[in-house]
Amino acid sequence: MKAIIQSGGKGTRLRPYTMVLPKPLMPVGSKPVLELLLNWLRRNDTREVYITTGYLGHLIRSFCGDGRQWDMVIHYTEEPEPLGTIGPLSLLRDKLDSTFLVVNGDVLTDLSLSAFAQCHRRHGGPLTVATSNRSTKMDFGLLEESGGRITQFKEKPILTHAVSMGAYCMEPEVLQYIPRSVPFGFDDLILCMLGRGVPVHAFKHNGLWLDIGRVEDFQRAQELAWDDQPPAFEVVAAA
């Protein structure tokens, strides 16, 4: 599959570091996140990549070049104005004519792309979202009520939900839902497709996933000593 790496964001959650470097070039260990991401794609037999750029895009182009150092072919798009997390795909309508992968430029994972693609093809739908479970501790006591009466109380519970990993397997038909030259996020796409009754599927990944746009995940990535290969981790991937 062709892969699109979304790298046009300003990385506001990692400021002031991203005032100097775009988020995909932030170092994890001895290498930038983007290089680790490209290594992961290449290990999964991806050979053609499109990198969408905007903020400090010239630095990304200078670092990655044409991709030959990874035995890949890398193309670029340039956003004249920020187009959100999914909007940049509208610049690639003429290039994406078969199943393709979209991944955020701040993701580190050991997700198996072959298993992900097999799940996507088995469902037969236009969009499959890679998901991971995340637990969040509430800062408040949680109340449940019925008819104005409290029926249950939990003191600062830990809630677990499936969240998007920022990795998507798509068919070209998804592009029809993405407007041209308009900021358009993943949330907009999902709500649009669900509102029209278009099926969207999930692929649950139980292995490693970090969104280094979050300070805590960025720090954890440093602690894991991630290099060319993901750190030792028990991996279970399932649909």
Sequence and secondary structure as in RCSB ss.txt:
>XXXX:A:sequence
MKAIIQSGGKGTRLRPYTMVLPKPLMPVGSKPVLELLLNWLRRNDTREVYITTGYLGHLIRSFCGDGRQWDMVIH
YTEEPEPLGTIGPLSLLRDKLDSTFLVVNGDVLTDLSLSAFAQCHRRHGGPLTVATSNRSTKMDFGLLEESGGRI
TQFKEKPILTHAVSMGAYCMEPEVLQYIPRSVPFGFDDLILCMLGRGVPVHAFKHNGLWLDIGRVEDFQRAQELA
WDDQPPAFEVVAAA
>XXXX:A:secstr
 EEEEEE    GGGTTGGGTS GGG EETTEEHHHHHHHHHHHTT  EEEEEE TTHHHHHHHHTTSGGGT EEE
EEE SS  TTTGGGGGGTTT  S EEEEETTEEE   HHHHHHHHHHHT SEEEEEEEEEEE SS EEEEETTEE
EEEESS EEEEEEEEEEEEE GGGGGGS TTS   HHHHHHHHHHTT  EEEEEB S EEETTSHHHHHHHHHTT
  SS  S    B  
